[in-house]
Amino acid sequence: MGPWPLRKFARSLAEALRLPRTSARIVDVLAASSRRLSVKEIVRRVRMSERSVRGNLALLLRRGLLERREVSSSRRREYAYGLRPREDLLRQVRSHFARNLRALRGAARRVSPRSAASERS
């Protein structure tokens, strides 16, 4: 898959998961890149503060959308980030929608027929 279809997929992914704007920008930047990027590279490309980028990277890692690899550095531990494989991303989207659907079904079960009828009138 070339960069354009992957970027289009990444944008659709960010929209489907209702990611915050900065997270969506990070996903787009990583989709456009042919390699993993460091935090400093991501900061430069999305033009956001390092603190904001790091917070959004943590969110994306928790959601299972990114892979993080340690890169050698003489001074401190540094990481490079990339998108997970497409199938992993699709699995995350399915899981997200399945959780939302379960929550909606639970809410629908808690609504009694009487209260639903009164809301309609």
Buried (B, 14 or more C-beta within 10 A) or exposed (E): EEEEEBBEBBBEBBEEBEBBEBBBBBBBBBBBBEEBBBBEBBBBBBEBEEEBBEBBBEBBBEBBBBBBEEEEEEEEEEBBBBBBEBEEBEEBBEEBEEEEEEEEEEEEEEEEEEEEEEEEE
